[in-house]
Amino acid sequence: MKTLIFNGSPRPKGDTAGLLSLLKEDLAGEYRQVDAYRADISPCVDCRSCWTRKGCAIQDEMQEVYAYIQACDNILIASPIYFSELTGRLLDVGSRLQTYYCARHFRQEKPIAKAKKGAVLLAGGGDGAPDRAEETARMLLRSMGCRDIHPLVCSHDTNHCPAVRDPQAVAGVRSIAAFFNGEE
């Protein structure tokens, strides 16, 4: 069992990181975590190379991520909510999934070999709603071949209660782990 985790948080000890630590305690198999703020991944520059050729012309860490996407069974997108959306750096990384869209729509190819399970984990403390961030994350998951997506897990009062002390979020994280492990 392989799980790919996209972490959109800039804070290594923040609320998103705390929830990810809980998830990894229960997660079976191996995982790879892509930290959007620390990864050597440039955003898409719309060079249009992927309109006619497989893959992406930008040679950076994303090449390894593409290989892991093909091999993994589960994909999690975890992010703080910024202005009711995923973080900017996570959106930069997500823009590199454009190659999968182009494979389907321009080259008439199936870019992902096997279906995967997906999940969205969000944390926020402001007054914005998580709906837009969840919708974006689900679109990114579908582009990576996720057909079975767990219900949203969100801790949305982190200004007053750390996410790891939010009983609903902690239960949700445990549920994602069980879902990914095939226990649900």
C-alpha positions as a Markdown table, in Angstrom:
| # | Residue | x | y | z |
|---|---|---|---|---|
| 1 | Met | 0.0 | 0.0 | 0.0 |
| 2 | Lys | 1.4 | 3.4 | -1.1 |
| 3 | Thr | 0.1 | 6.8 | -0.1 |
| 4 | Leu | 1.0 | 10.1 | -1.6 |
| 5 | Ile | 0.5 | 13.1 | 0.7 |
| 6 | Phe | 0.4 | 16.7 | -0.6 |
| 7 | Asn | 1.0 | 19.0 | 2.3 |
| 8 | Gly | 0.1 | 22.6 | 1.5 |
| 9 | Ser | 1.2 | 24.1 | 4.9 |
| 10 | Pro | 4.2 | 26.4 | 5.3 |
| 11 | Arg | 4.3 | 25.6 | 9.0 |
| 12 | Pro | 6.2 | 22.4 | 9.9 |
| 13 | Lys | 4.5 | 22.3 | 13.4 |
| 14 | Gly | 1.2 | 23.9 | 12.5 |
| 15 | Asp | -2.3 | 22.5 | 12.6 |
| 16 | Thr | -2.1 | 20.7 | 9.2 |
| 17 | Ala | 1.2 | 19.1 | 10.3 |
| 18 | Gly | -0.3 | 17.9 | 13.5 |
| 19 | Leu | -3.2 | 16.2 | 11.8 |
| 20 | Leu | -0.8 | 14.6 | 9.3 |
| 21 | Ser | 1.2 | 13.2 | 12.2 |
| 22 | Leu | -1.9 | 11.6 | 13.5 |
| 23 | Leu | -2.7 | 10.1 | 10.1 |
| 24 | Lys | 0.7 | 8.7 | 9.6 |
| 25 | Glu | 0.5 | 6.9 | 13.0 |
| 26 | Asp | -2.4 | 4.8 | 11.6 |
| 27 | Leu | -1.5 | 4.6 | 7.9 |
| 28 | Ala | -0.5 | 1.2 | 6.6 |
| 29 | Gly | 2.3 | 0.7 | 4.1 |
| 30 | Glu | 4.6 | 3.4 | 2.8 |
| 31 | Tyr | 4.0 | 7.0 | 2.1 |
| 32 | Arg | 5.6 | 9.9 | 0.4 |
| 33 | Gln | 4.9 | 13.5 | 1.6 |
| 34 | Val | 5.3 | 16.4 | -0.8 |
| 35 | Asp | 5.7 | 19.6 | 1.2 |
| 36 | Ala | 4.6 | 22.3 | -1.2 |
| 37 | Tyr | 6.6 | 25.1 | 0.6 |
| 38 | Arg | 9.9 | 23.1 | 0.6 |
| 39 | Ala | 9.7 | 21.0 | -2.5 |
| 40 | Asp | 11.7 | 21.9 | -5.6 |
| 41 | Ile | 8.6 | 22.1 | -7.8 |
| 42 | Ser | 7.9 | 25.1 | -10.1 |
| 43 | Pro | 4.4 | 26.0 | -11.2 |
| 44 | Cys | 3.1 | 25.3 | -14.7 |
| 45 | Val | 4.3 | 27.9 | -17.2 |
| 46 | Asp | 1.8 | 26.9 | -19.9 |
| 47 | Cys | 4.6 | 26.0 | -22.3 |
| 48 | Arg | 2.2 | 23.5 | -23.9 |
| 49 | Ser | 4.7 | 20.8 | -24.3 |
| 50 | Cys | 2.2 | 18.4 | -22.7 |
| 51 | Trp | -0.3 | 19.1 | -25.5 |
| 52 | Thr | 1.7 | 16.8 | -27.8 |
| 53 | Arg | 4.1 | 14.9 | -25.5 |
| 54 | Lys | 3.7 | 12.8 | -22.4 |
| 55 | Gly | 4.9 | 14.3 | -19.2 |
| 56 | Cys | 6.1 | 17.8 | -18.4 |
| 57 | Ala | 9.0 | 19.7 | -19.9 |
| 58 | Ile | 10.0 | 21.2 | -16.5 |
| 59 | Gln | 12.7 | 19.0 | -15.0 |
| 60 | Asp | 12.4 | 19.2 | -11.2 |
| 61 | Glu | 11.1 | 17.2 | -8.2 |
| 62 | Met | 7.7 | 16.9 | -9.8 |
| 63 | Gln | 9.2 | 14.2 | -12.1 |
| 64 | Glu | 9.5 | 11.9 | -9.1 |
| 65 | Val | 6.0 | 12.9 | -7.9 |
| 66 | Tyr | 4.6 | 11.9 | -11.3 |
| 67 | Ala | 6.1 | 8.4 | -10.9 |
| 68 | Tyr | 4.7 | 8.1 | -7.4 |
| 69 | Ile | 1.3 | 9.1 | -8.6 |
| 70 | Gln | 1.4 | 6.2 | -11.0 |
| 71 | Ala | 2.5 | 3.7 | -8.4 |
| 72 | Cys | 0.4 | 4.8 | -5.4 |
| 73 | Asp | -2.9 | 3.5 | -4.1 |
| 74 | Asn | -4.1 | 6.6 | -2.1 |
| 75 | Ile | -3.6 | 10.4 | -2.4 |
| 76 | Leu | -4.3 | 12.9 | 0.3 |
| 77 | Ile | -4.4 | 16.7 | -0.2 |
| 78 | Ala | -3.9 | 18.5 | 3.2 |
| 79 | Ser | -3.9 | 22.2 | 3.5 |
| 80 | Pro | -4.6 | 25.2 | 5.6 |
| 81 | Ile | -7.4 | 27.3 | 4.2 |
| 82 | Tyr | -6.2 | 30.7 | 2.9 |
| 83 | Phe | -8.9 | 33.1 | 1.7 |
| 84 | Ser | -11.3 | 30.1 | 1.4 |
| 85 | Glu | -8.8 | 28.2 | -0.9 |
| 86 | Leu | -5.9 | 25.9 | -0.8 |
| 87 | Thr | -2.5 | 27.6 | -0.2 |
| 88 | Gly | -0.8 | 29.3 | -3.1 |
| 89 | Arg | 2.2 | 27.0 | -3.1 |
| 90 | Leu | -0.1 | 23.9 | -3.1 |
| 91 | Leu | -1.9 | 25.4 | -6.1 |
| 92 | Asp | 1.5 | 25.9 | -7.8 |
| 93 | Val | 2.2 | 22.2 | -7.3 |
| 94 | Gly | -1.3 | 21.3 | -8.4 |
| 95 | Ser | -0.9 | 23.4 | -11.6 |
| 96 | Arg | 1.7 | 20.8 | -12.7 |
| 97 | Leu | -1.2 | 18.2 | -13.0 |
| 98 | Gln | -2.1 | 20.0 | -16.3 |
| 99 | Thr | -0.2 | 17.3 | -18.1 |
| 100 | Tyr | -3.0 | 14.8 | -17.1 |
| 101 | Tyr | -5.7 | 17.1 | -18.5 |
| 102 | Cys | -3.8 | 17.5 | -21.7 |
| 103 | Ala | -3.3 | 13.7 | -22.0 |
| 104 | Arg | -7.0 | 13.2 | -21.8 |
| 105 | His | -8.3 | 16.1 | -23.8 |
| 106 | Phe | -5.6 | 16.7 | -26.5 |
| 107 | Arg | -3.7 | 13.4 | -26.9 |
| 108 | Gln | -6.7 | 11.2 | -26.2 |
| 109 | Glu | -4.7 | 9.1 | -23.7 |
| 110 | Lys | -5.5 | 7.7 | -20.3 |
| 111 | Pro | -2.8 | 9.3 | -18.1 |
| 112 | Ile | -3.3 | 7.3 | -14.9 |
| 113 | Ala | -3.0 | 3.5 | -15.1 |
| 114 | Lys | -5.0 | 2.6 | -12.0 |
| 115 | Ala | -7.8 | 4.1 | -9.9 |
| 116 | Lys | -6.9 | 5.4 | -6.5 |
| 117 | Lys | -8.6 | 6.4 | -3.3 |
| 118 | Gly | -8.4 | 10.1 | -2.3 |
| 119 | Ala | -9.1 | 12.3 | 0.7 |
| 120 | Val | -9.0 | 16.0 | 1.6 |
| 121 | Leu | -7.9 | 17.3 | 5.0 |
| 122 | Leu | -8.3 | 21.0 | 5.7 |
| 123 | Ala | -7.5 | 23.3 | 8.7 |
| 124 | Gly | -8.5 | 26.9 | 9.2 |
| 125 | Gly | -9.3 | 29.5 | 11.8 |
| 126 | Gly | -10.7 | 32.4 | 9.8 |
| 127 | Asp | -14.1 | 33.3 | 8.7 |
| 128 | Gly | -14.0 | 31.7 | 5.2 |
| 129 | Ala | -15.7 | 28.5 | 4.4 |
| 130 | Pro | -13.8 | 25.3 | 3.3 |
| 131 | Asp | -16.1 | 24.7 | 0.3 |
| 132 | Arg | -14.0 | 26.2 | -2.4 |
| 133 | Ala | -10.8 | 24.6 | -1.1 |
| 134 | Glu | -12.5 | 21.2 | -0.9 |
| 135 | Glu | -13.8 | 21.6 | -4.5 |
| 136 | Thr | -10.4 | 22.5 | -5.8 |
| 137 | Ala | -8.8 | 19.6 | -3.9 |
| 138 | Arg | -11.4 | 17.1 | -5.2 |
| 139 | Met | -10.7 | 18.3 | -8.8 |
| 140 | Leu | -7.0 | 17.8 | -8.3 |
| 141 | Leu | -7.6 | 14.3 | -6.9 |
| 142 | Arg | -9.9 | 13.3 | -9.8 |
| 143 | Ser | -7.1 | 14.5 | -12.2 |
| 144 | Met | -4.8 | 12.0 | -10.5 |
| 145 | Gly | -7.1 | 9.1 | -10.9 |
| 146 | Cys | -9.0 | 9.2 | -7.6 |
| 147 | Arg | -12.4 | 7.7 | -8.1 |
| 148 | Asp | -13.4 | 7.0 | -4.5 |
| 149 | Ile | -13.0 | 10.1 | -2.4 |
| 150 | His | -13.5 | 10.1 | 1.4 |
| 151 | Pro | -15.8 | 12.8 | 2.8 |
| 152 | Leu | -14.0 | 16.1 | 3.8 |
| 153 | Val | -12.2 | 16.2 | 7.1 |
| 154 | Cys | -11.8 | 19.7 | 8.4 |
| 155 | Ser | -10.8 | 21.5 | 11.6 |
| 156 | His | -12.2 | 25.0 | 11.1 |
| 157 | Asp | -11.7 | 26.7 | 14.5 |
| 158 | Thr | -7.9 | 26.5 | 14.8 |
| 159 | Asn | -7.7 | 30.1 | 16.1 |
| 160 | His | -9.3 | 28.9 | 19.3 |
| 161 | Cys | -8.6 | 25.2 | 19.4 |
| 162 | Pro | -5.6 | 23.4 | 17.9 |
| 163 | Ala | -6.6 | 20.9 | 15.2 |
| 164 | Val | -5.1 | 18.0 | 17.2 |
| 165 | Arg | -7.6 | 18.8 | 20.0 |
| 166 | Asp | -10.6 | 18.9 | 17.7 |
| 167 | Pro | -12.3 | 15.6 | 18.4 |
| 168 | Gln | -14.2 | 15.7 | 15.1 |
| 169 | Ala | -11.0 | 16.3 | 13.1 |
| 170 | Val | -9.1 | 13.6 | 15.0 |
| 171 | Ala | -11.9 | 11.1 | 14.4 |
| 172 | Gly | -11.9 | 12.2 | 10.7 |
| 173 | Val | -8.2 | 11.6 | 10.4 |
| 174 | Arg | -8.6 | 8.1 | 11.9 |
| 175 | Ser | -11.4 | 7.5 | 9.4 |
| 176 | Ile | -9.2 | 8.5 | 6.4 |
| 177 | Ala | -6.5 | 6.1 | 7.6 |
| 178 | Ala | -9.0 | 3.3 | 7.9 |
| 179 | Phe | -10.4 | 4.2 | 4.4 |
| 180 | Phe | -6.9 | 4.2 | 2.9 |
| 181 | Asn | -6.0 | 0.9 | 4.7 |
| 182 | Gly | -9.1 | -0.8 | 3.3 |
| 183 | Glu | -10.7 | -1.1 | 6.7 |
| 184 | Glu | -13.8 | 0.9 | 5.8 |
